[in-house]
Amino acid sequence: MDSSNLTTQSTTPNLQPVKSFFYRSRATIIAQVTSLVILGIVTMLGNLASIVTFAKTQSLRRRSNYMIINLSIADFSVSIVIFIVAYFFYLEAFTVPYHLKLALELLDSSTGAASLLGLTMISVERFYAVVFPFKHRMLRFKHHLIMCLVPWLAAAVVLLTNVVLGFPEQGKNLDIFELLRFSVMVLSLVVIFVSYLSIWLKSRHANPSAQNQNRTVRDKKLSLTLFIVTLASLSTWLPLQCFMAALVFIKSLSLSHYNNFFILKFVQYLNSAINFFIYILRMRDFRSGFRAIFCGKRERSKPSQSTTTSNLSLSFTKQKAYTVNNVIAAEGCLDASNLQLQKLTMK
């Protein structure tokens, strides 16, 4: 009897559970690939529109928005990964080329880390802007540039760690890599929580002067918008990451079917697509800039609080000057009348 046939017969029963785990109908594959392609297009166009809008709108060209642009770049890179994942789910699990699997693993881990750490650095920048506003205004361009580079440097460390450990799929090296990713995730979550908690406490007890009131209100509103962005992103990103971290500690834990992994992965990629819609809903300057650039429509600008205050001050100053002039004119007329009365008395 042929030995190869013996091997096939002996290993076939062991492969049946694996094949049933990865089995998907043709309709399911088409639905999964189509949904990923649509998500990739929405993510790519949304983040590209965010980058262009922040870069070309004059009212948004502030250093406080550098980190938002940096996050949009990271999410734009995630959109490229989504298209690769769509092709990955199009193929059968046993026919995925090794180089595609390797490229997907490297890109997915590095871009995911850059996106998470981008949210972390945004929380740090907002913490510094609200808690230490005067020191924040003294920051130079190089300081903001360093904060923008930190997520990418950390993503490079994650990528290099994966390479050094030999792209682990199982065993001790995989546990080390997942433990590293879990540590980065926990540290980022702690920094985000502490930063926004400090911002909330500072906002409750803050008593800004009239001169800095407008800037303080603007910083608080931007911090709230970015907190919503962070909360929405983490709510979609954490389920898969928590499951992957749990696999390190609970060896018996597993998914019931490959489609469940697709659901977790799809929800994770939603975090890179929703930011654009939050900017549209929460940031009036962003909405106006987007409509002006891509729709050719300009909203009538409402006077800001600072403009209204300055106009009121100017009106009050003019009214005061007019009153003073009237008083001076009245005093001049009174002096002239007294002088004429004195002349008549002398005659």
NORJOBEL-V605317 format. One record per residue. N is the residue number from 1. SS is DSSP state (H for helix, E for strand, - for the rest). Layout:
n->N ss->SS
n->N ss->SS
//
This chain:
n->1 ss->-
n->2 ss->-
n->3 ss->H
n->4 ss->H
n->5 ss->H
n->6 ss->H
n->7 ss->H
n->8 ss->H
n->9 ss->H
n->10 ss->H
n->11 ss->H
n->12 ss->H
n->13 ss->H
n->14 ss->H
n->15 ss->H
n->16 ss->H
n->17 ss->H
n->18 ss->H
n->19 ss->H
n->20 ss->H
n->21 ss->H
n->22 ss->H
n->23 ss->-
n->24 ss->-
n->25 ss->-
n->26 ss->H
n->27 ss->H
n->28 ss->H
n->29 ss->H
n->30 ss->H
n->31 ss->H
n->32 ss->H
n->33 ss->H
n->34 ss->H
n->35 ss->H
n->36 ss->H
n->37 ss->H
n->38 ss->H
n->39 ss->H
n->40 ss->H
n->41 ss->H
n->42 ss->H
n->43 ss->H
n->44 ss->H
n->45 ss->H
n->46 ss->H
n->47 ss->H
n->48 ss->H
n->49 ss->H
n->50 ss->H
n->51 ss->H
n->52 ss->H
n->53 ss->H
n->54 ss->H
n->55 ss->H
n->56 ss->H
n->57 ss->-
n->58 ss->H
n->59 ss->H
n->60 ss->H
n->61 ss->-
n->62 ss->-
n->63 ss->H
n->64 ss->H
n->65 ss->H
n->66 ss->H
n->67 ss->H
n->68 ss->H
n->69 ss->H
n->70 ss->H
n->71 ss->H
n->72 ss->H
n->73 ss->H
n->74 ss->H
n->75 ss->H
n->76 ss->H
n->77 ss->H
n->78 ss->H
n->79 ss->H
n->80 ss->H
n->81 ss->H
n->82 ss->H
n->83 ss->H
n->84 ss->H
n->85 ss->H
n->86 ss->H
n->87 ss->H
n->88 ss->H
n->89 ss->H
n->90 ss->H
n->91 ss->-
n->92 ss->-
n->93 ss->H
n->94 ss->H
n->95 ss->H
n->96 ss->-
n->97 ss->-
n->98 ss->H
n->99 ss->H
n->100 ss->H
n->101 ss->H
n->102 ss->H
n->103 ss->H
n->104 ss->H
n->105 ss->H
n->106 ss->H
n->107 ss->H
n->108 ss->H
n->109 ss->H
n->110 ss->H
n->111 ss->H
n->112 ss->H
n->113 ss->H
n->114 ss->H
n->115 ss->H
n->116 ss->H
n->117 ss->H
n->118 ss->H
n->119 ss->H
n->120 ss->H
n->121 ss->H
n->122 ss->H
n->123 ss->H
n->124 ss->H
n->125 ss->H
n->126 ss->H
n->127 ss->H
n->128 ss->H
n->129 ss->H
n->130 ss->H
n->131 ss->H
n->132 ss->-
n->133 ss->H
n->134 ss->H
n->135 ss->H
n->136 ss->H
n->137 ss->H
n->138 ss->-
n->139 ss->-
n->140 ss->-
n->141 ss->H
n->142 ss->H
n->143 ss->H
n->144 ss->H
n->145 ss->H
n->146 ss->H
n->147 ss->H
n->148 ss->H
n->149 ss->H
n->150 ss->H
n->151 ss->H
n->152 ss->H
n->153 ss->H
n->154 ss->H
n->155 ss->H
n->156 ss->H
n->157 ss->H
n->158 ss->H
n->159 ss->H
n->160 ss->H
n->161 ss->H
n->162 ss->H
n->163 ss->H
n->164 ss->H
n->165 ss->-
n->166 ss->-
n->167 ss->-
n->168 ss->-
n->169 ss->-
n->170 ss->-
n->171 ss->-
n->172 ss->H
n->173 ss->H
n->174 ss->H
n->175 ss->H
n->176 ss->H
n->177 ss->H
n->178 ss->H
n->179 ss->H
n->180 ss->H
n->181 ss->H
n->182 ss->H
n->183 ss->H
n->184 ss->H
n->185 ss->H
n->186 ss->H
n->187 ss->H
n->188 ss->H
n->189 ss->H
n->190 ss->H
n->191 ss->H
n->192 ss->H
n->193 ss->H
n->194 ss->H
n->195 ss->H
n->196 ss->H
n->197 ss->H
n->198 ss->H
n->199 ss->H
n->200 ss->H
n->201 ss->H
n->202 ss->H
n->203 ss->H
n->204 ss->H
n->205 ss->H
n->206 ss->-
n->207 ss->-
n->208 ss->-
n->209 ss->-
n->210 ss->-
n->211 ss->-
n->212 ss->-
n->213 ss->H
n->214 ss->H
n->215 ss->H
n->216 ss->H
n->217 ss->H
n->218 ss->H
n->219 ss->H
n->220 ss->H
n->221 ss->H
n->222 ss->H
n->223 ss->H
n->224 ss->H
n->225 ss->H
n->226 ss->H
n->227 ss->H
n->228 ss->H
n->229 ss->H
n->230 ss->H
n->231 ss->H
n->232 ss->H
n->233 ss->H
n->234 ss->H
n->235 ss->H
n->236 ss->H
n->237 ss->H
n->238 ss->H
n->239 ss->H
n->240 ss->H
n->241 ss->H
n->242 ss->H
n->243 ss->H
n->244 ss->H
n->245 ss->H
n->246 ss->H
n->247 ss->H
n->248 ss->H
n->249 ss->H
n->250 ss->-
n->251 ss->-
n->252 ss->-
n->253 ss->-
n->254 ss->-
n->255 ss->-
n->256 ss->-
n->257 ss->-
n->258 ss->H
n->259 ss->H
n->260 ss->H
n->261 ss->H
n->262 ss->H
n->263 ss->H
n->264 ss->H
n->265 ss->H
n->266 ss->H
n->267 ss->H
n->268 ss->H
n->269 ss->H
n->270 ss->H
n->271 ss->H
n->272 ss->H
n->273 ss->-
n->274 ss->-
n->275 ss->H
n->276 ss->H
n->277 ss->H
n->278 ss->H
n->279 ss->H
n->280 ss->H
n->281 ss->H
n->282 ss->H
n->283 ss->-
n->284 ss->H
n->285 ss->H
n->286 ss->H
n->287 ss->H
n->288 ss->H
n->289 ss->H
n->290 ss->H
n->291 ss->H
n->292 ss->H
n->293 ss->H
n->294 ss->H
n->295 ss->H
n->296 ss->-
n->297 ss->-
n->298 ss->-
n->299 ss->-
n->300 ss->-
n->301 ss->-
n->302 ss->-
n->303 ss->-
n->304 ss->-
n->305 ss->H
n->306 ss->H
n->307 ss->H
n->308 ss->H
n->309 ss->H
n->310 ss->H
n->311 ss->H
n->312 ss->H
n->313 ss->H
n->314 ss->H
n->315 ss->H
n->316 ss->H
n->317 ss->H
n->318 ss->H
n->319 ss->H
n->320 ss->H
n->321 ss->H
n->322 ss->H
n->323 ss->H
n->324 ss->H
n->325 ss->H
n->326 ss->H
n->327 ss->H
n->328 ss->H
n->329 ss->H
n->330 ss->H
n->331 ss->H
n->332 ss->H
n->333 ss->H
n->334 ss->H
n->335 ss->H
n->336 ss->H
n->337 ss->H
n->338 ss->H
n->339 ss->H
n->340 ss->H
n->341 ss->H
n->342 ss->H
n->343 ss->H
n->344 ss->H
n->345 ss->H
n->346 ss->H
n->347 ss->-
//
